Amino acid sequence: MALYYRDRGDYKTAFAYASRAVELSSKNYNAYENLGTISAYLKNYDEAISFYNKAIELNPDFYLAYNNLGLVYSYMNDLNSSIFYLKKAIQIDPKLSKAHNDLGTVYAQTGNFDAAIEEINKAIEINPYEADYYYNLAVIYELLTDEQKTEELLLKALEIEPDNEKVRNKLNNLKSTDTT
């Protein structure tokens, strides 16, 4: 039930259900991970870190908790910690495309565009049907002022997800700057 409410944006109810799951089974690492995710949505980052660490304590190979811990650290602008935990998620599950994408976006935040491109390309290689991966790569190529590659990647993202407004807006903005 916690996931049901979390996915609908009712974080208070989701938190109550996930807390109840922990009460019923203090070894339920999935419930701790869920509490961490809900806390992150609520921008309670220290609390999220605590819940993710508890999930990892209960299941040291829980790659999703490491990945989400890496994301929380990126939200807090602790990019070194973010990279550490995202790499740990990848070490546990090298085929976790989301972790490669997330690591790539963090590398981009550090200005390490070569590593960013490499990681997001790995994500695309693992899962070529995720429009956000192409979008994130397009943003990097836009920063590198490669308009042709940026447009190519945005068009690929739209091919996968034609109704994606974020991608469509970025493409329209790119085209409007081309004509000026």
C-alpha positions as CSV (number, residue, x, y, z in Angstrom):
1,M,0.0,0.0,0.0
2,A,2.9,2.4,0.7
3,L,4.0,2.2,-2.9
4,Y,0.4,2.8,-4.1
5,Y,0.2,6.1,-2.1
6,R,3.8,7.1,-2.9
7,D,3.2,6.8,-6.6
8,R,0.2,9.0,-6.3
9,G,2.1,11.7,-4.4
10,D,0.3,11.1,-1.0
11,Y,3.6,10.8,0.9
12,K,2.1,11.2,4.4
13,T,-0.1,8.1,3.9
14,A,2.7,6.3,2.1
15,F,5.0,7.0,5.0
16,A,2.5,5.7,7.5
17,Y,2.1,2.4,5.6
18,A,5.8,1.9,5.1
19,S,6.4,2.7,8.9
20,R,3.7,0.1,9.7
21,A,5.6,-2.4,7.5
22,V,8.8,-1.8,9.5
23,E,6.8,-2.2,12.7
24,L,5.5,-5.6,11.5
25,S,9.0,-6.7,10.4
26,S,12.1,-4.8,11.5
27,K,14.1,-6.7,9.0
28,N,12.1,-5.6,6.0
29,Y,14.8,-3.8,4.0
30,N,12.4,-2.9,1.2
31,A,10.2,-1.0,3.7
32,Y,13.3,1.0,4.9
33,E,14.2,1.8,1.3
34,N,10.6,3.0,0.7
35,L,10.8,5.2,3.8
36,G,14.0,6.6,2.4
37,T,12.5,7.3,-1.0
38,I,9.4,9.0,0.6
39,S,11.7,11.1,2.8
40,A,13.7,12.1,-0.2
41,Y,10.5,13.2,-2.0
42,L,9.8,15.3,1.1
43,K,13.3,16.7,0.9
44,N,14.1,15.2,4.4
45,Y,17.5,14.1,3.1
46,D,19.2,13.3,6.4
47,E,16.2,11.1,7.3
48,A,16.4,9.5,3.8
49,I,20.1,8.7,4.3
50,S,19.3,7.1,7.6
51,F,16.6,4.9,6.1
52,Y,18.7,3.9,3.1
53,N,21.6,3.0,5.4
54,K,19.3,0.8,7.5
55,A,18.2,-1.0,4.3
56,I,21.8,-1.5,3.3
57,E,22.6,-2.8,6.8
58,L,19.9,-5.4,6.4
59,N,20.8,-6.3,2.9
60,P,24.4,-5.2,1.9
61,D,23.7,-6.1,-1.7
62,F,20.6,-4.0,-2.1
63,Y,21.7,-2.0,-5.2
64,L,18.5,0.1,-5.3
65,A,19.3,1.6,-1.8
66,Y,22.8,2.4,-2.9
67,N,21.5,4.0,-6.1
68,N,19.0,6.1,-4.2
69,L,21.5,7.0,-1.6
70,G,23.7,8.3,-4.4
71,L,20.8,10.4,-5.7
72,V,20.1,11.9,-2.3
73,Y,23.8,12.9,-1.9
74,S,23.6,14.6,-5.4
75,Y,20.5,16.5,-4.2
76,M,22.6,17.7,-1.3
77,N,25.4,18.6,-3.7
78,D,27.8,16.1,-2.1
79,L,28.9,14.9,-5.5
80,N,31.8,12.8,-4.2
81,S,29.5,10.8,-1.9
82,S,27.0,10.5,-4.7
83,I,29.6,9.1,-7.1
84,F,30.8,6.6,-4.4
85,Y,27.3,5.2,-3.8
86,L,26.3,5.1,-7.5
87,K,29.5,3.2,-8.3
88,K,28.6,0.8,-5.5
89,A,25.2,0.2,-7.0
90,I,26.8,-0.5,-10.4
91,Q,29.4,-2.8,-8.7
92,I,26.5,-4.9,-7.3
93,D,24.5,-4.8,-10.5
94,P,26.4,-3.7,-13.6
95,K,23.3,-3.9,-15.7
96,L,21.4,-1.3,-13.7
97,S,20.9,1.2,-16.4
98,K,19.4,3.8,-14.1
99,A,22.6,3.8,-12.0
100,H,24.7,4.4,-15.1
101,N,22.4,7.2,-16.1
102,D,22.4,8.8,-12.6
103,L,26.2,8.5,-12.4
104,G,26.5,10.2,-15.8
105,T,24.4,13.1,-14.7
106,V,26.5,13.5,-11.5
107,Y,29.7,13.4,-13.6
108,A,28.2,16.1,-15.8
109,Q,27.6,18.2,-12.7
110,T,31.3,17.9,-11.8
111,G,32.2,19.0,-15.4
112,N,33.6,15.5,-16.3
113,F,31.7,15.3,-19.5
114,D,33.7,12.4,-21.0
115,A,32.9,10.2,-18.0
116,A,29.3,11.5,-18.1
117,I,28.9,10.6,-21.8
118,E,30.5,7.2,-21.2
119,E,28.1,6.3,-18.3
120,I,24.9,7.5,-20.1
121,N,26.0,5.6,-23.2
122,K,26.3,2.5,-21.0
123,A,22.8,3.1,-19.7
124,I,21.5,3.4,-23.3
125,E,23.3,0.2,-24.3
126,I,21.6,-1.6,-21.4
127,N,18.2,-0.1,-22.0
128,P,17.8,1.7,-25.3
129,Y,14.1,2.4,-24.7
130,E,14.4,5.1,-22.0
131,A,13.8,8.5,-23.4
132,D,15.3,10.3,-20.3
133,Y,18.7,8.7,-21.1
134,Y,18.8,10.3,-24.5
135,Y,17.6,13.6,-23.1
136,N,20.3,13.6,-20.4
137,L,22.9,12.9,-23.0
138,A,21.5,15.7,-25.2
139,V,21.8,18.1,-22.4
140,I,25.5,17.3,-22.1
141,Y,26.1,17.7,-25.8
142,E,24.2,21.0,-25.7
143,L,26.7,22.1,-23.0
144,L,29.5,21.0,-25.3
145,T,27.8,23.1,-28.0
146,D,27.3,20.2,-30.4
147,E,23.9,21.2,-31.7
148,Q,23.7,18.4,-34.3
149,K,24.3,15.7,-31.8
150,T,21.9,17.4,-29.3
151,E,19.1,17.5,-31.9
152,E,19.8,13.9,-32.9
153,L,19.5,12.7,-29.3
154,L,16.3,14.8,-28.6
155,L,14.7,13.4,-31.8
156,K,15.6,9.8,-30.6
157,A,14.0,10.6,-27.2
158,L,10.8,11.8,-28.9
159,E,10.8,8.7,-31.1
160,I,10.6,6.7,-27.9
161,E,8.2,9.0,-26.0
162,P,6.4,11.3,-28.5
163,D,4.4,13.1,-25.8
164,N,7.4,14.0,-23.6
165,E,6.9,17.8,-23.1
166,K,10.4,18.3,-21.5
167,V,12.1,16.8,-24.6
168,R,9.8,18.7,-27.0
169,N,10.4,22.0,-25.3
170,K,14.2,21.4,-25.3
171,L,14.1,20.6,-29.0
172,N,11.9,23.7,-29.8
173,N,14.3,25.9,-27.8
174,L,17.3,24.4,-29.6
175,K,15.6,25.1,-33.0
176,S,14.6,28.7,-32.0
177,T,18.2,29.5,-31.1
178,D,19.3,28.1,-34.4
179,T,17.4,30.7,-36.3
180,T,18.7,33.7,-34.4
